[in-house]
């Protein structure tokens, strides 16, 4: 039977490349996203659901549909997250804090909550949560994002403990700065504060890693495919950076 893979924020960015990579491996793919237009651009043979990952009623209904159509799920990629504000702590609005933490952390919690019973019933499963190098290091002016990404690592390690006896694995991937529209947006926002060009900010991001490169979405997707495979059958509770080795998490001046 083909592996059944559910991916949040799967219609664009890292999630879209994850979906493409699992599809190329012969998996059945179900992508969740809140962007209906992006979902419409996904291949017709993918299952697609437009919903807010923080809405428990919608998540519960999704898993009811999934259980009816697929029976269960083999791999959950909890990939949804938002960048949040880029301000000093005293300038972060509570509403912005809550929005960032809710999508990244509460979304991962809800999907794990509803995936776990299905995985327990079949006696296997893999949960892969997208964290960030921000979940390993602290970054100035990114407190909501950093808190959320540290939080999902704690959640992942707890899932590994709770679910290990059911042959369910849980791991977190921590990408470094990933090429693409989202990272360009973050760099543009930072460039406005620092009086530098977007290209200079992106170069500074890359300079913080030993390998002096930004990360491609494909690098992250390849790790997800590996962690979902039998080759990683005893890899669980791990926090795996795909970052070219971050040696200075704050190279920016």
N, C-alpha and C positions, 0 to 999 in steps of 0.2 A: 504494500500500500504506500502511496506517495505520502511524504511528510506533509503535515498540515500546519501552516505557519500563519500566525496572526501578527500584524505589524501596525502599531499606532504611529500616527504622523507618517503614513506610508505613501502618500501621494506626491511628496516632494523631498528634495534634499537627501539626507542620509537614508531616510526611510524608503524613499523611492528606489535608491540603489540597492538597499537590502532586498526589497521585493524583487527587483530584477535578478539579483544574484541567486536568491532561492528558487525563483522561477526557472533560471537556467540549469539548476540542479535537478529539476523535475518535480519540485514541490508544488503543492496547491497553496495559493497565496490569497490571503484576505487582508485588505488594507483598510485602515480606519483613518479618517482625516476630517477636519472641520471645514475644509476648503472644497466645496462642491465642484468648482470649475477644474481644480487640479485632479480630483477624482475622475472627472469625465474624460480626462486625457490619458488615464491609465488603460492598459490593455483590456479588451473585452472579456478575456477569460479569467481575469482576476475577480474575486468577490470584492465588493466595495461597500462601505458604510460611512455615511456622513453623520458625525456626531461629536459632541463635546466630551472629552475623556474625563471631565470632572463631574459629569451628570450621571449619578448612580443609576437612575431609572433607565437611561439610554444604554448604559453599559450592561445592566442586567438583561435588558431586552435583546441586545446584541448576542449575548452568550446563550440565551434561549434559542435564538435563530441558528446560531452556530452549532449548538448541540443537536438540533433537529436536522440540519443539512449535512454536517460533517461527522456528527457523533461525538467528536472530541477535538482537542487541539494538541499538537505535539510540541510546537515551539511558539512561545510568546515573546515578541520583541517589543518591549515597552520603550518606545523611542520618543514619545511626545514631550515637548518642552518649549519654553519661550525664553528669550534672552533677558527679559526684565529691564528695569531702569539701570542706567549707568551713572549713578549719583553717589556722593558721599552719604553716609548713613543718616545724617541729620536732614537730608533733603529727599529721602525715600518716603513716598506716601504709603500709608498702610494698605490702601487698595491695590497699589502696584505690587507691594510685597506679597500680598495674598494671592494675586493673580498668578504671579510667577511660581510660587511654591505650590499652588493648587494644581497647575497643569503638570509640572515635573514630578512632584512627589505624590500628591493625592491621586493623580491619574495612574501612576505606576501601582499604587496600593490597590485601587479599584480593579484594575485588570488582573492583578495577581489574585485578589480575593475571589474573583469569579472563574479564573482559569484553574486554580488549585483543585477544586472538587472534581473537575473533569479529568485532570491529570492523575489525581489520586485513584480515581475509579479504574483507569487503564494501567496504572502502575508504572508510568513513565512520563517524562516531560522535561523541557528545558525552558527556563525563563531567563531572558537576556535583557538587562536594563541598560539604557544608554545614560551614563553619567558624563563625566568630563574631567579633564585635568583640574578643573575648578573644584572637583570633589576630592582632590588630593591636596591641593594647595589653596591658600586664600588669595583672592584677587581684590585689590582696592577698588572701591566704587561699584562693586557688583554683589553686594551683600545678599539680596534675595536669590539670585542665581546660584551663588556659591552655597548658601544654606540648603537650597533644594538639592543640589548635586551631591553634597555630603549626605543629605538625608536618604537619597536613594541607595547609597552604598550601605548604610545601616540596614535599610529595608532588605536589600539583596542578601546580605550576610545572614539576616534573621530567617529569610525564606529558605536559604540553603540548610540551616539547622532544622527548621520545622519540617521540611519536605524531603530531606535526604533519605529517610527510611522508606519513602514511597518511590524511590528511584527517580526523583525529580531533582534536577540540578538548577542552580541559580548563580549567575555571574553578572558582573558589571563591566562594561567597556567604558574606558575613559579616553575619548579622543582629545588630541590637542586641537589647535585652531584648524578648522576644516574649511577648505576652499569652497566657495559658493556664495550665493546671494546673501545668506544670513550673515556670514562672517564679513562680507563687504559692508553690509549695513552697520554692523557693530563698529568696524574700523572707521566708517564715515562719521559716525556719531562721536567717536573718540577724537577724530581729527579736528572736529569743530572746536573741541575744548582745548586742544593743544596747539592749534595753529600749524598743523602739519598736513601733508597730503594723505589721502587714503592709502596710496602705495607705500608711503613711508611707514605708516602704522602697520600695514600688513608685513612689511619687511622686519619690523620690530617684533611682531608676533613670531615669525619664523626664526629670528635670531635667538629666541629663548630656548631652542632645542639644539641638542648636540648635532643633529643631522641638518640643521639650518633649512628646514623645509616645512611648508604647510602640509596638512594631511588631506588626502583625497577622500571623498565619500566611499570610494571603492575599497580603500584600506580598511575602513570600519566595517563595511559589509562583509569583506572576506573573513574578518575575525568572527562576526556573528554566524556566518555559515559554518565555520570550524567549530564554534562552541555548541552549535546545534547538532553536530554530527557525532557518530559513534566514535570517532577519533578522540573526542573529548569526553568520553563516557565517565571518567573519574575526575573531571575538572569541575569543581563546584565551590561556591563561596569565595571566588577570586575577584580581584579588582585588577583588570588588565588594561594598561595604558597603551593606546595606539597613538603615539605622539612624537616619534623620532627622538625620544628621551629628553624630557623637559629638564634642563639643568638650571634655568632661571625663570621661575613662573612670572616674574614681573620685570621683563627686559625693557619695558617702556619707561621713558623718562619724561 
